[in-house]
Amino acid sequence: MFDYLVKRIATLLPTLVLVSMLIFGLQQLLPGDPAKILAGEEQDPAVVAYLRQKMHLDEPLPVRYAYWVGGVLRGDLGESIRNQQPVLSLVAQKLPVTLQLAAMAMGIALLIGVPAGIVAAVGRGTAWDWAANIFALWGISTPNFWLGILLILLFAVNLGWLPASGYVSPFEDLAANLRAMVMPAFVLGNAIAAVLMRHTRSAMLQVLSADYVRTARAKGLDERTVVLKHALRNALTPVITLGALELGTLLSGAVLTEQVFTIPGFGKLIVDAVFNRDYAVVQGVVLVTATAYMLLNLLADLAYFAVNPRLRH
C-alpha cells in the first residue's frame, strides 16, 4: 500500500504542474487589463505603467508564470486587485464556509442515497424500488436554485422556522449557523443523494447476483448479514469514486446555491472575482480547487484498500 501511495503522489505532482500551467495560460485569455482596472476611472498612463511593472504585466508570459509559481511555492497566491488583500487570506476566509456546506450536503446525501439504493436493490421490482427510483428521478431533474427558492418560501416565509438567507459563523452561534446552513445543504445533498442511490442500486444488484453471495445464503446466514457485510462492502467501490468526485464539486463552490442563499463561500468568491476581473483571486481559487480534487481522488484510491482487502495484495 505504501508503494502504491508513493506512485500515486508521483503522478499527482506533474499533473498539478500541468494544471497550474493551464490555469495561468487560460487566465490570460480573459478580456481586460488588471492595471487599468486598478488605476481607476482616470487611468493615468503613468499609474498604469507603474502598476503593469509592479504586477510584472510587461514581462513575457513564461516569466510571469515563473513569478506566479514561485509565489505559490512560498505560500503566496498573489493579491486581490479589488480589496488589496492577499488571495491566501481570502481563501482562508471562504474555505471553511464551503467546507461546512460540502460536509453537511455530503452527509445528507450519504444518509439518504446509500440506504435508498440498498433498499431498492434488495427489493427489486417492489414498491420500495419504484419509490426509490422516483426519488432519484426527482433529485436529478430538480434544479437546485428552484428547490432552494421553494424551501425559502415554505420554511422561511410561510412557516418562519429558518432564515431565508445569510451566514452565521459556528463560533459565534452554532444553533443559528445550523439553521442558516440546513436548507442549502439539503438542496445540494438532495441532488447528490439521487445519483448515489442510482449507483448504489446498480452496484448492489451486480454483487447480489454473485456466487459468493449465493453461497453465503446457502450457508444459512442472516439476510441482513449477507446484504450489509458481504454485498455492501464489495459494492462500495463505485460509490466511493462518485462520492469523491461529488465532494470535489461541492468544494469548488456551489455557485447557484450560494447565490440563492447568500452564502459567502468559494462559489460567490470566484463569481465576484470573474466579474471584477480579479485575476489573482480566480487563479488562486481554481488552483486550490484543482488541488482539492486531486487529493480527494487520492483519498478515494486509498479507501478502496479499506473496503476491498484483495487490493492490498
C-alpha positions in Angstrom: 0.0 0.0 0.0 2.9 2.4 0.8 4.4 1.8 -2.6 1.1 2.5 -4.3 0.8 5.7 -2.3 4.2 6.8 -3.4 3.4 6.1 -7.1 0.1 8.0 -6.9 1.8 11.0 -5.4 4.5 10.8 -8.1 1.8 11.0 -10.7 -0.1 13.8 -8.9 2.9 16.2 -9.0 3.3 16.5 -12.8 -0.5 16.7 -13.1 -0.6 19.6 -10.7 2.2 21.4 -12.7 0.2 20.9 -15.9 -2.9 22.2 -14.2 -1.1 25.3 -12.9 0.1 26.0 -16.5 -3.4 25.6 -17.8 -4.9 27.9 -15.1 -2.3 30.6 -15.7 -2.4 30.3 -19.5 -6.2 30.3 -19.9 -6.4 33.2 -17.4 -4.5 35.4 -19.9 -7.3 34.9 -22.4 -9.8 36.8 -20.3 -10.5 40.3 -21.6 -9.5 43.3 -19.6 -6.3 44.8 -18.2 -5.8 44.5 -14.4 -3.5 47.5 -14.4 -6.2 49.7 -16.0 -8.9 48.3 -13.6 -6.7 49.1 -10.6 -5.8 52.5 -11.9 -9.5 53.7 -11.6 -11.6 55.7 -14.0 -8.9 58.3 -14.9 -6.4 55.6 -15.9 -3.4 57.9 -15.8 -0.8 56.4 -18.2 2.0 56.8 -15.6 0.0 55.0 -13.0 -1.0 52.2 -15.4 2.7 51.8 -16.4 3.7 51.6 -12.8 1.1 49.0 -12.0 2.0 46.9 -15.0 5.6 46.9 -13.9 4.7 46.1 -10.3 2.5 43.2 -11.3 5.0 42.0 -14.0 2.4 42.5 -16.7 5.1 44.0 -19.0 7.1 40.7 -18.8 6.7 37.7 -21.3 4.2 35.1 -20.4 6.7 32.4 -19.2 8.4 35.0 -16.9 5.0 35.9 -15.4 4.2 32.2 -14.9 7.6 31.7 -13.2 6.8 34.7 -10.8 3.4 33.2 -10.0 4.6 29.7 -9.4 7.4 30.9 -7.3 4.9 32.8 -5.1 2.6 29.7 -4.9 5.5 27.6 -3.7 6.2 30.2 -1.0 2.5 30.2 0.0 1.8 33.5 -1.8 -1.1 33.3 -4.2 -1.0 36.9 -5.1 -3.0 39.9 -4.0 -6.6 40.8 -4.9 -6.6 43.9 -7.1 -10.1 44.9 -5.7 -9.7 44.9 -2.0 -5.9 44.7 -1.7 -6.0 41.6 0.4 -3.8 38.5 -0.1 -5.6 35.8 -2.0 -4.5 33.2 0.6 -6.3 35.3 3.2 -9.5 35.4 1.2 -9.3 31.6 0.6 -8.8 31.1 4.3 -11.9 33.1 5.0 -14.2 31.5 2.4 -12.9 27.9 2.5 -14.3 27.0 6.0 -17.7 28.1 4.9 -17.7 25.9 1.8 -16.1 23.0 3.7 -19.0 23.1 6.2 -21.6 23.3 3.5 -20.0 20.5 1.5 -19.7 18.3 4.6 -23.3 18.8 5.6 -24.5 18.2 2.0 -22.5 15.1 1.6 -23.7 13.8 4.9 -27.3 14.3 3.9 -26.6 12.6 0.5 -25.0 9.6 2.1 -27.7 9.2 4.7 -30.4 9.2 2.0 -28.8 7.9 -1.1 -26.9 4.8 0.1 -29.8 3.3 2.2 -32.2 4.0 -0.6 -30.0 2.3 -3.1 -29.7 -0.8 -0.8 -33.4 -1.0 -0.2 -34.1 -0.6 -3.9 -31.7 -3.4 -4.8 -32.9 -5.8 -2.2 -36.5 -5.2 -3.0 -36.0 -5.1 -6.8 -39.4 -4.7 -8.6 -41.3 -3.9 -5.4 -42.9 -0.7 -4.3 -39.8 0.3 -2.4 -37.7 0.0 -5.7 -40.2 2.1 -7.6 -40.3 4.7 -4.8 -36.5 5.0 -4.7 -36.3 5.4 -8.5 -39.0 8.1 -8.4 -37.0 9.9 -5.7 -33.8 9.6 -7.8 -35.6 11.0 -10.9 -36.9 13.8 -8.8 -33.5 14.6 -7.3 -31.7 14.5 -10.7 -34.3 16.6 -12.5 -34.9 19.3 -10.0 -32.8 22.5 -10.5 -31.0 23.5 -7.3 -32.0 27.1 -7.5 -35.7 26.3 -7.9 -35.7 23.9 -5.0 -33.9 26.5 -2.9 -36.5 29.1 -3.7 -39.3 26.7 -2.8 -37.7 25.8 0.5 -37.2 29.5 1.3 -40.8 30.2 0.5 -42.0 27.3 2.7 -39.7 27.2 5.7 -38.7 30.9 5.9 -41.6 32.9 4.5 -44.6 30.8 5.4 -43.5 28.9 8.5 -40.8 31.2 9.7 -38.7 28.3 11.0 -35.5 29.1 9.2 -33.7 32.2 8.0 -34.2 32.9 4.3 -30.5 33.7 3.7 -27.3 34.8 5.3 -24.5 33.1 7.2 -23.5 33.0 10.8 -20.2 31.6 12.0 -20.5 28.5 14.1 -18.0 30.0 16.6 -20.5 32.9 17.1 -23.7 31.0 17.3 -23.8 27.3 16.5 -27.6 27.0 16.5 -28.0 30.0 14.2 -25.3 28.6 12.0 -27.1 25.2 11.6 -30.4 26.9 10.9 -28.8 29.0 8.2 -26.9 26.1 6.6 -29.5 23.3 6.7 -31.6 24.4 3.7 -28.6 25.0 1.3 -27.1 21.7 2.5 -30.3 19.8 1.8 -30.6 21.4 -1.7 -27.2 20.2 -2.6 -27.4 16.9 -0.8 -30.8 16.1 -2.5 -29.2 16.0 -6.0 -26.2 14.1 -4.9 -28.3 11.6 -3.0 -30.3 10.8 -6.1 -27.1 10.0 -8.0 -25.7 7.9 -5.1 -28.9 6.0 -4.9 -28.7 5.0 -8.6 -25.1 3.9 -8.4 -25.6 2.0 -5.1 -28.6 0.2 -6.5 -26.7 -0.8 -9.7 -23.6 -2.0 -7.8 -25.7 -3.9 -5.2 -27.7 -5.6 -7.9 -24.5 -6.8 -9.6 -23.0 -8.0 -6.3 -26.2 -9.7 -5.0 -26.1 -12.0 -8.1 -22.5 -13.1 -7.4 -21.6 -16.7 -6.5 -20.2 -15.9 -3.1 -23.5 -14.2 -2.1 -25.5 -17.2 -3.1 -23.0 -19.3 -1.1 -23.5 -17.1 2.0 -27.2 -17.5 1.8 -26.9 -21.3 1.2 -24.8 -21.5 4.4 -27.8 -20.1 6.3 -26.5 -16.6 7.1 -29.0 -14.0 8.1 -30.1 -11.8 5.2 -29.1 -8.7 6.9 -25.6 -10.1 7.3 -25.4 -11.1 3.7 -26.5 -7.7 2.4 -24.6 -5.4 4.8 -21.4 -7.4 5.4 -20.8 -9.4 2.2 -22.6 -7.5 -0.5 -22.4 -3.8 0.5 -18.7 -3.8 1.2 -17.9 -5.1 -2.3 -20.4 -2.6 -3.8 -18.9 0.4 -2.3 -16.1 0.9 -4.8 -18.1 2.9 -7.4 -19.9 4.7 -4.6 -16.6 5.9 -3.1 -15.4 7.1 -6.6 -18.6 9.0 -7.1 -18.6 10.4 -3.6 -15.1 11.8 -4.0 -16.0 13.5 -7.3 -19.2 15.0 -5.9 -17.4 16.2 -2.9 -14.8 17.8 -5.1 -17.6 19.6 -7.0 -19.0 20.9 -3.7 -15.6 22.2 -2.6 -15.2 24.0 -5.9 -18.2 26.1 -4.9 -21.9 25.5 -5.5 -22.4 28.8 -7.3 -26.2 28.9 -7.8 -27.0 27.6 -4.3 -24.6 30.0 -2.6 -26.1 32.9 -4.6 -29.7 31.9 -3.7 -28.9 31.6 0.0 -26.3 34.4 0.1 -23.6 32.0 1.4 -20.2 33.7 1.4 -18.3 30.7 0.1 -16.0 29.7 -2.7 -18.7 29.9 -5.4 -19.6 33.5 -4.6 -15.9 34.4 -4.3 -15.0 33.2 -7.8 -18.1 34.7 -9.4 -17.3 38.1 -7.9 -13.7 37.7 -9.0 -14.6 36.9 -12.6 -17.0 39.8 -12.9 -14.4 42.2 -11.3 -11.5 40.8 -13.5 -9.7 40.0 -10.3 -7.3 37.6 -12.0 -5.2 36.7 -8.9 -8.3 35.6 -7.0 -9.5 33.5 -9.9 -6.2 31.8 -10.3 -5.8 31.1 -6.6 -9.3 29.7 -6.1 -9.1 27.5 -9.2 -5.7 26.2 -8.1 -7.0 25.4 -4.6 -10.0 23.6 -6.2 -7.9 21.6 -8.6 -5.6 20.5 -5.7 -8.6 19.5 -3.6 -9.9 17.4 -6.5 -6.6 15.5 -6.7 -6.3 14.9 -3.0 -9.9 13.6 -2.9 -9.2 11.2 -5.7 -6.1 10.1 -3.8 -8.2 9.5 -0.6 -10.7 7.6 -2.7 -8.0 5.3 -4.0 -6.8 4.7 -0.5 -10.3 4.0 0.7 -10.5 1.1 -1.9 -7.9 -0.7 0.2 -10.1 -0.4 3.3 -13.3 -1.8 1.7 -11.6 -4.4 -0.6 -8.9 -6.4 1.2 -7.9 -8.1 -2.1 -6.3 -4.9 -3.3 -3.8 -5.0 -0.5 -2.1 -7.8 -2.2 
